[in-house]
Amino acid sequence: MVPYVPVDLYINLYLPSYSNLNAIGGWAYVSGGSKGIIIYRQTADVFSAYDRHCTHNADNPCGSVDVDSTSTYVECTCDGSQFQLYDGLVIKGPAAFSLKPYRTSYSLTSNVVHIYN
Ligand code: FES
């Protein structure tokens, strides 16, 4: 099982490292969670965030997911599971469970996303 790790992060979209997130469909890696977090902009004011810790075999040290080179899905090279970049849901096994989601809230005034659990 993917471990519970407390997450309480504020992502300032004015920072250059998060500039991709200023467009809908943009994504970024964020440090935190169990093996790092992926944040994705679904709409003008809705973001998804989920852990990079693969759900197939959570004890496997190689089980960490990356966004593919065309930014269309997320993959664990360990055993080839694929997940939707949009929300971390499973596209292709062996993983049976979605990537572990975190809550998000976005403030348009400050251009900051809060990621938490
Ligand atoms: S640990 Fe990720 S697919 Fe098996």
Residues whose N, C-alpha, C, O or C-beta is under 5 A from the ligand:
A	BS01	FES	C54 H56 N57 N60 G63 C76 C78 D79 G80 S81
